[in-house]
């Protein structure tokens, strides 16, 4: 009888674990899609702005477009954004999990892992509820170097000083870690009685 009870408990546990793993895989797939959409839409708007008025014009477009795109993608309980260890926009300041994940990404990059392949996820539970969190690294290169690289033109420097007086997001080399796209999905909320 004990063996039967133990077998039933193990079966229930393994069924629950399989369901949680499937749910986590679905959440990760959705988070990856959101990160890809944010990257694609932002890149398209920046390229259009650069073609229309050069890198200094793209700074204004990024200042308006990045938060707007993130807000548009933040639906269905998802919160979409960007963060970095070297901030341009102080509203993108990383929380503790994001900061530690970015530091881990930096270590992996230093050991030879390409920035484009870096991602992490976790499920957090605290007094506010349970959340699924996902981060996808943003490698720097291409058009981004005009505003984030080591050689930034004077007109771009002026535009940066105007829009982002506390800017720390410069002096990158191609392939460096610019930051990460960050997605959060509330799974349950604990409400006070």
C-alpha positions, 0 to 999 in steps of 0.5 A: 500500500505504501508503494502505491501511495508513493507511486501516486505522489511521484506521478502527481509530482512529475505531472506537475513538474512537466506542466510547469516546464511546458509553461516555462517553455511557452513563456520563454518563447513569448519573451523571445518573440517580444525581444525580437519584435522590440529589436526589429522595430527599434532598428527599423525606426533608427535606420529610417531616422538616420537616413532622414537626418543622420545620427543626431536625428536618430537620437531624438527618434530613439528617445521617443521611439524606444519607450513607445515601442516597449509600451506598445509591446507591453500587453497581455500582462507582459512588461517590455523594456531595456536596461544596461549597466551603462545607462543613457536613459536613467529610467532604464535603470536595472533592478537587482536581478537585471544587474546581476544578470548583466554582470553574468552576461559580461563574464560569459562574453569575456569567456568567449560567448558571443553577446547575441547568444546570451539570455537568461530567465527566472521565476520569482516569488515574493510578497508581491506575487510570482513573475516570469522574467527574461533577459536577452543581451543586446550586442552593439555594432552597426548603426549603433556605433555612431551614437554609442561607439568610441568615435562620436561626432560633435553634432551627436555629442551635442544631441546626446548632451541635450537629451541625456545629460547623464549619458554613460552609454558610450565608448563601446566596441563592436561586439560589446554588451550594450545591455539587454531587452527585459521582459516580465510577466506577472503570473500571480499577484498576492493581495493584502487581506 
